[in-house]
Amino acid sequence: MDLNYEMMYIVKTAEQEISKQVNAKLEKVITDNGGRIKDVDYWGERKLAYEIHGFGRGVYVLLVFKGSQTVIKELDRVAKLTDEILRHMIIRKGY
């Protein structure tokens, strides 16, 4: 059963192109595992509340999608292995 999810992630500050490449990688993981992208919202570069791995700023991206538990597990695994992502969180929307 496919449910609605949101993934917020923070990419290391660099060129805008890096965050787009990371987003393309994550979107491919979702679609390859049977999920569907609903919306992508680039919040832009913002100051972090505290430094993460020496970075004081990061590019925030909100990814809204629909998928199964398989999509979530693979997306979480790929996000943990992607060096450009400082932090990420996946939450289920609604019931």
C-alpha positions in Angstrom: 0.0 0.0 0.0 1.4 3.4 -1.0 1.3 6.2 1.5 2.2 9.9 1.4 5.6 10.9 2.7 7.8 14.0 3.0 11.6 13.9 3.1 13.5 17.0 4.3 17.2 17.0 3.7 20.1 19.4 3.9 22.8 19.4 1.3 26.3 20.9 1.9 26.6 24.4 0.7 28.1 24.5 -2.7 26.8 25.3 -6.1 23.0 25.0 -6.8 23.9 22.3 -9.3 25.0 19.9 -6.5 21.6 20.0 -4.8 19.9 19.3 -8.1 22.1 16.3 -8.7 21.4 14.9 -5.3 17.7 15.5 -5.8 17.8 13.7 -9.2 19.5 10.8 -7.5 16.8 10.6 -4.8 14.0 10.9 -7.3 15.5 8.0 -9.3 15.5 5.8 -6.2 11.8 6.6 -5.5 10.7 6.0 -9.1 12.8 2.9 -9.6 11.2 1.3 -6.5 7.6 2.0 -7.6 7.1 5.4 -5.9 5.7 8.6 -7.4 7.1 12.2 -6.9 4.4 14.7 -6.0 6.4 17.9 -5.3 9.9 19.2 -4.8 10.4 22.5 -2.9 13.9 24.1 -2.8 14.0 26.3 0.3 17.5 27.6 -0.6 20.6 28.1 1.5 20.0 28.8 5.2 22.0 29.1 8.4 22.0 25.9 10.4 21.1 25.9 14.1 24.5 24.3 14.8 27.5 23.3 12.8 27.3 19.8 11.2 30.6 18.4 10.0 32.1 21.9 10.0 29.3 23.4 7.9 27.3 26.4 9.3 25.0 26.7 6.3 23.1 24.2 4.1 20.7 24.0 1.2 17.3 22.8 2.4 15.1 20.7 0.1 11.6 19.3 0.8 10.6 16.2 -1.3 7.0 15.1 -1.2 6.2 11.6 -2.6 4.0 8.6 -2.5 5.5 5.1 -2.0 5.7 1.8 -0.1 7.9 0.7 2.7 10.4 -0.6 0.2 10.9 2.9 -1.2 11.4 4.3 2.3 14.1 1.7 3.3 16.0 2.2 0.0 15.7 6.0 0.2 17.0 6.1 3.7 19.9 3.8 2.8 20.9 6.0 -0.2 20.6 9.2 1.8 22.9 7.8 4.5 25.5 6.9 1.9 25.4 10.2 0.0 28.2 12.4 1.2 26.6 15.7 0.1 23.6 15.2 2.5 24.3 16.5 6.0 21.0 15.5 7.5 17.7 14.0 6.4 14.4 13.0 7.8 11.5 11.0 6.3 8.0 11.3 7.8 4.6 9.9 6.8 1.9 12.5 6.1 -1.6 11.8 7.3 -3.0 8.3 7.7 
